[in-house]
Amino acid sequence: MRVLLLEDDRELCRTLRDALTMEGYAVLTAASLAEANALLAHAREPLDLVLLDLGLPDGDGEQLLATLRRRESLPVLVLSARQAEGQKIRLLDAGADDYLVKPFGVAELLARMRVALRRRGTRVSAALTDYRRAAVHIDLHAQRVWRDGAPVHLTPTEFALLARLVRQAGQVVTHRQLLRDVWGAEFTEHTHYLRLYMGQLRAKLEDEPAEPRLLLTEPGVGYRLAEPDEDPGPLMPS
């Protein structure tokens, strides 16, 4: 799911971008109307949702809402410190799907995003961000991993790969999906990257790396992280 975040407050933009990324969203950021319009005009893939601040250096976010509603049907959530009821009603009538008054909690924002997407026919579940199975504990928000209570050091790429699997624990994630989301669209044929990094993760997290029970191979398809409460069943070949 691709999200455009239009917010000129750098600290808030960084906080929201990190939280959305952790939930599995691909986030494009803009700090002005001009930057947002440029991203919309040159986007290689369609957007799924827009988070829209109002007070911007080169105008008001309401202008972009009008532009979007003339040519797009994607959900738009307004994020603003302005609390006047009249303005909220005007923006909702103008086509905004929701209006959140700053400050707001990230959990509430994520829930409202899921509601807005469901209204457009896209079902989105909250991503798993805290994973525990046997001796392994993975906290995506803290960006930390433990095994048998001891911290495990992962490289940034190892963590990114593991996080992608955590967010869909119990489901198969294809080779192409993993390569695109961790390394980029230009690396979707480089499956040797996955074999290398999966081997490194298994060496750090599995009791028997050659007979993994946590990071599972789906031959010819991709990889699956065992569900937190899943019975490991028979050993799977690597």
Disulfide bonds with the S-S distance in Angstrom:
none
